[in-house]
Amino acid sequence: MSETFDRKATTPAEREARKAFRQIEAEKAMTDHERQQKAFHENRERLKVERLAREAEAKGT
């Protein structure tokens, strides 16, 4: 049994639209990633400052 698949040829406009959509999605993903990385680093720095303050306090007493 031979099956054939009819693929609709994409037009140049459809290819451009798909390309633009992929570009927007990639930029959005990078923005989300950058935002998460910034939040992670800020939180890590905050925790580091708190730890150093606790250690300094413990040495002082």
C-alpha positions, 0 to 999 in steps of 0.5 A, a space after each residue: 500500500 503506497 501512501 502519498 502525502 500532499 505537502 502544500 508548498 509554502 509561499 515566500 510570504 509564509 516562510 518570511 512570516 514563520 521566520 519572523 515568528 521564530 525570531 520573536 519567540 527566540 528573543 522572548 525566550 532570551 529575555 525570560 532567561 536573562 530576567 531569571 539569571 538577573 534575579 538569581 544573581 541578585 538573590 545570591 548576592 543578597 544571601 552572601 551579604 547576609 551570610 557575611 554579616 552573620 559570620 562577622 557578628 559571630 566573630 565579634 561575640 
